[in-house]
């Protein structure tokens, strides 16, 4: 049996054939801004994105600054962390106190709503039809029947008549 022939080695002179690429289709780049439909920029509105961009650059470079690197590798880092933790605790205490006062306000709102309901029930009881009719009859007033109730047309003549009558009463 014969020895197997060694596999031919690739030489650097014969590069691998590249797969064919699809023809380039025009694509919108992600960095290109989208057009907006005629939105007018308010006066001074172009300054806000500029300020945000500058702030982002300053914050991005902050961790690599020499002062921060020296601070985090030295002993001064412990008091800085302590101050930051005290600040977080203070914010939590302030948040809890605001939450407690909001709860108290909510409870006061509920109590006032209940009192309002009681007062509305008393008012409805005092203004019942029977009670009003008995008070009116004690004053000598009569309740008209539905056939006696008529409505007036408020034309120009009616307005002029009403104005004359009011003038006669006041004069």
C-alpha positions as protocol buffer text, in pm:
chain_id: "A"
residue {
  index: 1
  type: UNK
  ca { x: 0 y: 0 z: 0 }
}
residue {
  index: 2
  type: UNK
  ca { x: 127 y: 330 z: -97 }
}
residue {
  index: 3
  type: UNK
  ca { x: 170 y: 630 z: 122 }
}
residue {
  index: 4
  type: UNK
  ca { x: -93 y: 898 z: 96 }
}
residue {
  index: 5
  type: UNK
  ca { x: 17 y: 1200 z: -94 }
}
residue {
  index: 6
  type: UNK
  ca { x: 44 y: 1512 z: 116 }
}
residue {
  index: 7
  type: UNK
  ca { x: -231 y: 1769 z: 64 }
}
residue {
  index: 8
  type: UNK
  ca { x: -121 y: 2063 z: -142 }
}
residue {
  index: 9
  type: UNK
  ca { x: -54 y: 2362 z: 78 }
}
residue {
  index: 10
  type: UNK
  ca { x: -187 y: 2699 z: -9 }
}
residue {
  index: 11
  type: UNK
  ca { x: 66 y: 2953 z: -87 }
}
residue {
  index: 12
  type: UNK
  ca { x: 24 y: 3313 z: 13 }
}
residue {
  index: 13
  type: UNK
  ca { x: 49 y: 3405 z: -352 }
}
residue {
  index: 14
  type: UNK
  ca { x: -287 y: 3243 z: -433 }
}
residue {
  index: 15
  type: UNK
  ca { x: -552 y: 3426 z: -229 }
}
residue {
  index: 16
  type: UNK
  ca { x: -887 y: 3277 z: -147 }
}
residue {
  index: 17
  type: UNK
  ca { x: -1163 y: 3370 z: -389 }
}
residue {
  index: 18
  type: UNK
  ca { x: -1398 y: 3625 z: -235 }
}
residue {
  index: 19
  type: UNK
  ca { x: -1773 y: 3572 z: -247 }
}
residue {
  index: 20
  type: UNK
  ca { x: -1960 y: 3800 z: -482 }
}
residue {
  index: 21
  type: UNK
  ca { x: -2121 y: 4098 z: -317 }
}
residue {
  index: 22
  type: UNK
  ca { x: -2466 y: 4222 z: -395 }
}
residue {
  index: 23
  type: UNK
  ca { x: -2480 y: 4552 z: -578 }
}
residue {
  index: 24
  type: UNK
  ca { x: -2485 y: 4841 z: -339 }
}
residue {
  index: 25
  type: UNK
  ca { x: -2832 y: 4972 z: -271 }
}
residue {
  index: 26
  type: UNK
  ca { x: -2864 y: 5325 z: -148 }
}
residue {
  index: 27
  type: UNK
  ca { x: -2926 y: 5309 z: 224 }
}
residue {
  index: 28
  type: UNK
  ca { x: -2984 y: 5583 z: 470 }
}
residue {
  index: 29
  type: UNK
  ca { x: -2694 y: 5611 z: 709 }
}
residue {
  index: 30
  type: UNK
  ca { x: -2777 y: 5596 z: 1076 }
}
residue {
  index: 31
  type: UNK
  ca { x: -2594 y: 5917 z: 1148 }
}
residue {
  index: 32
  type: UNK
  ca { x: -2791 y: 6119 z: 892 }
}
residue {
  index: 33
  type: UNK
  ca { x: -3066 y: 6322 z: 1055 }
}
residue {
  index: 34
  type: UNK
  ca { x: -3423 y: 6255 z: 953 }
}
residue {
  index: 35
  type: UNK
  ca { x: -3618 y: 6533 z: 796 }
}
residue {
  index: 36
  type: UNK
  ca { x: -3891 y: 6684 z: 1003 }
}
residue {
  index: 37
  type: UNK
  ca { x: -4208 y: 6831 z: 867 }
}
residue {
  index: 38
  type: UNK
  ca { x: -4160 y: 7210 z: 881 }
}
residue {
  index: 39
  type: UNK
  ca { x: -4118 y: 7238 z: 1257 }
}
residue {
  index: 40
  type: UNK
  ca { x: -4014 y: 7588 z: 1344 }
}
residue {
  index: 41
  type: UNK
  ca { x: -3730 y: 7618 z: 1590 }
}
residue {
  index: 42
  type: UNK
  ca { x: -3816 y: 7842 z: 1882 }
}
residue {
  index: 43
  type: UNK
  ca { x: -3584 y: 8135 z: 1945 }
}
residue {
  index: 44
  type: UNK
  ca { x: -3279 y: 8009 z: 2130 }
}
residue {
  index: 45
  type: UNK
  ca { x: -3389 y: 7647 z: 2075 }
}
residue {
  index: 46
  type: UNK
  ca { x: -3068 y: 7560 z: 1894 }
}
residue {
  index: 47
  type: UNK
  ca { x: -2866 y: 7630 z: 2210 }
}
residue {
  index: 48
  type: UNK
  ca { x: -3011 y: 7340 z: 2409 }
}
residue {
  index: 49
  type: UNK
  ca { x: -2868 y: 7058 z: 2191 }
}
residue {
  index: 50
  type: UNK
  ca { x: -2536 y: 7241 z: 2184 }
}
residue {
  index: 51
  type: UNK
  ca { x: -2526 y: 7260 z: 2564 }
}
residue {
  index: 52
  type: UNK
  ca { x: -2625 y: 6894 z: 2597 }
}
residue {
  index: 53
  type: UNK
  ca { x: -2351 y: 6791 z: 2355 }
}
residue {
  index: 54
  type: UNK
  ca { x: -2085 y: 6989 z: 2541 }
}
residue {
  index: 55
  type: UNK
  ca { x: -2201 y: 6848 z: 2874 }
}
residue {
  index: 56
  type: UNK
  ca { x: -2191 y: 6494 z: 2736 }
}
residue {
  index: 57
  type: UNK
  ca { x: -1834 y: 6545 z: 2615 }
}
residue {
  index: 58
  type: UNK
  ca { x: -1726 y: 6686 z: 2951 }
}
residue {
  index: 59
  type: UNK
  ca { x: -1887 y: 6400 z: 3145 }
}
residue {
  index: 60
  type: UNK
  ca { x: -1745 y: 6137 z: 2911 }
}
residue {
  index: 61
  type: UNK
  ca { x: -1391 y: 6265 z: 2968 }
}
residue {
  index: 62
  type: UNK
  ca { x: -1433 y: 6297 z: 3345 }
}
residue {
  index: 63
  type: UNK
  ca { x: -1342 y: 5937 z: 3449 }
}
residue {
  index: 64
  type: UNK
  ca { x: -1011 y: 5955 z: 3261 }
}
residue {
  index: 65
  type: UNK
  ca { x: -904 y: 6288 z: 3405 }
}
residue {
  index: 66
  type: UNK
  ca { x: -594 y: 6287 z: 3622 }
}
residue {
  index: 67
  type: UNK
  ca { x: -770 y: 6433 z: 3926 }
}
residue {
  index: 68
  type: UNK
  ca { x: -1032 y: 6156 z: 3932 }
}
residue {
  index: 69
  type: UNK
  ca { x: -771 y: 5885 z: 3884 }
}
residue {
  index: 70
  type: UNK
  ca { x: -559 y: 6023 z: 4171 }
}
residue {
  index: 71
  type: UNK
  ca { x: -868 y: 6062 z: 4389 }
}
residue {
  index: 72
  type: UNK
  ca { x: -989 y: 5705 z: 4339 }
}
residue {
  index: 73
  type: UNK
  ca { x: -645 y: 5556 z: 4406 }
}
residue {
  index: 74
  type: UNK
  ca { x: -574 y: 5762 z: 4716 }
}
residue {
  index: 75
  type: UNK
  ca { x: -709 y: 5788 z: 5069 }
}
residue {
  index: 76
  type: UNK
  ca { x: -932 y: 6084 z: 4986 }
}
residue {
  index: 77
  type: UNK
  ca { x: -1173 y: 5846 z: 4812 }
}
residue {
  index: 78
  type: UNK
  ca { x: -1316 y: 5721 z: 5145 }
}
residue {
  index: 79
  type: UNK
  ca { x: -1440 y: 6063 z: 5264 }
}
residue {
  index: 80
  type: UNK
  ca { x: -1577 y: 6137 z: 4917 }
}
residue {
  index: 81
  type: UNK
  ca { x: -1774 y: 5812 z: 4923 }
}
residue {
  index: 82
  type: UNK
  ca { x: -1893 y: 5893 z: 5275 }
}
residue {
  index: 83
  type: UNK
  ca { x: -2019 y: 6235 z: 5166 }
}
residue {
  index: 84
  type: UNK
  ca { x: -2193 y: 6081 z: 4866 }
}
residue {
  index: 85
  type: UNK
  ca { x: -2359 y: 5819 z: 5088 }
}
residue {
  index: 86
  type: UNK
  ca { x: -2471 y: 6088 z: 5334 }
}
residue {
  index: 87
  type: UNK
  ca { x: -2621 y: 6276 z: 5040 }
}
residue {
  index: 88
  type: UNK
  ca { x: -2810 y: 5966 z: 4926 }
}
residue {
  index: 89
  type: UNK
  ca { x: -2945 y: 5910 z: 5277 }
}
residue {
  index: 90
  type: UNK
  ca { x: -3050 y: 6276 z: 5299 }
}
residue {
  index: 91
  type: UNK
  ca { x: -3234 y: 6246 z: 4968 }
}
residue {
  index: 92
  type: UNK
  ca { x: -3410 y: 5931 z: 5091 }
}
residue {
  index: 93
  type: UNK
  ca { x: -3515 y: 6104 z: 5415 }
}
residue {
  index: 94
  type: UNK
  ca { x: -3648 y: 6403 z: 5218 }
}
residue {
  index: 95
  type: UNK
  ca { x: -3837 y: 6170 z: 4987 }
}
residue {
  index: 96
  type: UNK
  ca { x: -3988 y: 5983 z: 5281 }
}
residue {
  index: 97
  type: UNK
  ca { x: -4097 y: 6307 z: 5449 }
}
residue {
  index: 98
  type: UNK
  ca { x: -4260 y: 6424 z: 5125 }
}
residue {
  index: 99
  type: UNK
  ca { x: -4433 y: 6088 z: 5092 }
}
residue {
  index: 100
  type: UNK
  ca { x: -4560 y: 6111 z: 5449 }
}
residue {
  index: 101
  type: UNK
  ca { x: -4693 y: 6462 z: 5394 }
}
residue {
  index: 102
  type: UNK
  ca { x: -4857 y: 6349 z: 5068 }
}
residue {
  index: 103
  type: UNK
  ca { x: -5022 y: 6064 z: 5259 }
}
residue {
  index: 104
  type: UNK
  ca { x: -5150 y: 6309 z: 5520 }
}
residue {
  index: 105
  type: UNK
  ca { x: -5285 y: 6536 z: 5248 }
}
residue {
  index: 106
  type: UNK
  ca { x: -5457 y: 6237 z: 5085 }
}
residue {
  index: 107
  type: UNK
  ca { x: -5614 y: 6145 z: 5418 }
}
residue {
  index: 108
  type: UNK
  ca { x: -5734 y: 6505 z: 5465 }
}
residue {
  index: 109
  type: UNK
  ca { x: -5885 y: 6499 z: 5115 }
}
residue {
  index: 110
  type: UNK
  ca { x: -6070 y: 6179 z: 5198 }
}
residue {
  index: 111
  type: UNK
  ca { x: -6201 y: 6326 z: 5527 }
}
residue {
  index: 112
  type: UNK
  ca { x: -6319 y: 6643 z: 5351 }
}
residue {
  index: 113
  type: UNK
  ca { x: -6489 y: 6433 z: 5083 }
}
residue {
  index: 114
  type: UNK
  ca { x: -6680 y: 6241 z: 5351 }
}
residue {
  index: 115
  type: UNK
  ca { x: -6781 y: 6564 z: 5524 }
}
residue {
  index: 116
  type: UNK
  ca { x: -6892 y: 6705 z: 5189 }
}
residue {
  index: 117
  type: UNK
  ca { x: -7111 y: 6398 z: 5131 }
}
residue {
  index: 118
  type: UNK
  ca { x: -7274 y: 6440 z: 5474 }
}
residue {
  index: 119
  type: UNK
  ca { x: -7342 y: 6809 z: 5405 }
}
residue {
  index: 120
  type: UNK
  ca { x: -7490 y: 6730 z: 5064 }
}
residue {
  index: 121
  type: UNK
  ca { x: -7722 y: 6473 z: 5223 }
}
residue {
  index: 122
  type: UNK
  ca { x: -7836 y: 6732 z: 5480 }
}
residue {
  index: 123
  type: UNK
  ca { x: -7895 y: 6986 z: 5205 }
}
residue {
  index: 124
  type: UNK
  ca { x: -8100 y: 6736 z: 5004 }
}
residue {
  index: 125
  type: UNK
  ca { x: -8306 y: 6661 z: 5315 }
}
residue {
  index: 126
  type: UNK
  ca { x: -8370 y: 7031 z: 5378 }
}
residue {
  index: 127
  type: UNK
  ca { x: -8466 y: 7098 z: 5017 }
}
residue {
  index: 128
  type: UNK
  ca { x: -8714 y: 6814 z: 4971 }
}
residue {
  index: 129
  type: UNK
  ca { x: -9025 y: 6901 z: 4771 }
}
residue {
  index: 130
  type: UNK
  ca { x: -9264 y: 6837 z: 5062 }
}
residue {
  index: 131
  type: UNK
  ca { x: -9068 y: 7060 z: 5296 }
}
residue {
  index: 132
  type: UNK
  ca { x: -9045 y: 7344 z: 5042 }
}
residue {
  index: 133
  type: UNK
  ca { x: -9419 y: 7317 z: 4960 }
}
residue {
  index: 134
  type: UNK
  ca { x: -9518 y: 7328 z: 5328 }
}
residue {
  index: 135
  type: UNK
  ca { x: -9293 y: 7633 z: 5384 }
}
residue {
  index: 136
  type: UNK
  ca { x: -9442 y: 7802 z: 5074 }
}
residue {
  index: 137
  type: UNK
  ca { x: -9801 y: 7731 z: 5185 }
}
residue {
  index: 138
  type: UNK
  ca { x: -9726 y: 7876 z: 5530 }
}
residue {
  index: 139
  type: UNK
  ca { x: -9620 y: 8197 z: 5349 }
}
residue {
  index: 140
  type: UNK
  ca { x: -9943 y: 8196 z: 5147 }
}
residue {
  index: 141
  type: UNK
  ca { x: -9792 y: 8075 z: 4821 }
}
residue {
  index: 142
  type: UNK
  ca { x: -9966 y: 7816 z: 4606 }
}
residue {
  index: 143
  type: UNK
  ca { x: -9819 y: 7547 z: 4386 }
}
residue {
  index: 144
  type: UNK
  ca { x: -9937 y: 7589 z: 4025 }
}
residue {
  index: 145
  type: UNK
  ca { x: -10063 y: 7294 z: 3829 }
}
residue {
  index: 146
  type: UNK
  ca { x: -9874 y: 7190 z: 3520 }
}
residue {
  index: 147
  type: UNK
  ca { x: -10146 y: 7339 z: 3296 }
}
residue {
  index: 148
  type: UNK
  ca { x: -10094 y: 7682 z: 3455 }
}
residue {
  index: 149
  type: UNK
  ca { x: -9725 y: 7696 z: 3364 }
}
residue {
  index: 150
  type: UNK
  ca { x: -9656 y: 7881 z: 3038 }
}
residue {
  index: 151
  type: UNK
  ca { x: -9341 y: 8007 z: 2875 }
}
residue {
  index: 152
  type: UNK
  ca { x: -9289 y: 8347 z: 2718 }
}
residue {
  index: 153
  type: UNK
  ca { x: -9123 y: 8422 z: 2387 }
}
residue {
  index: 154
  type: UNK
  ca { x: -8829 y: 8657 z: 2436 }
}
residue {
  index: 155
  type: UNK
  ca { x: -8866 y: 8866 z: 2119 }
}
residue {
  index: 156
  type: UNK
  ca { x: -8780 y: 9234 z: 2078 }
}
residue {
  index: 157
  type: UNK
  ca { x: -9120 y: 9347 z: 2195 }
}
residue {
  index: 158
  type: UNK
  ca { x: -9096 y: 9136 z: 2510 }
}
residue {
  index: 159
  type: UNK
  ca { x: -8756 y: 9284 z: 2588 }
}
residue {
  index: 160
  type: UNK
  ca { x: -8887 y: 9639 z: 2538 }
}
residue {
  index: 161
  type: UNK
  ca { x: -9188 y: 9565 z: 2762 }
}
residue {
  index: 162
  type: UNK
  ca { x: -8964 y: 9422 z: 3033 }
}
residue {
  index: 163
  type: UNK
  ca { x: -8736 y: 9727 z: 3013 }
}
residue {
  index: 164
  type: UNK
  ca { x: -9035 y: 9963 z: 3050 }
}
residue {
  index: 165
  type: UNK
  ca { x: -9164 y: 9769 z: 3349 }
}
residue {
  index: 166
  type: UNK
  ca { x: -8823 y: 9772 z: 3519 }
}
residue {
  index: 167
  type: UNK
  ca { x: -8791 y: 10145 z: 3455 }
}
residue {
  index: 168
  type: UNK
  ca { x: -9134 y: 10201 z: 3609 }
}
residue {
  index: 169
  type: UNK
  ca { x: -9036 y: 9998 z: 3919 }
}
residue {
  index: 170
  type: UNK
  ca { x: -8707 y: 10177 z: 3975 }
}
residue {
  index: 171
  type: UNK
  ca { x: -8832 y: 10528 z: 3894 }
}
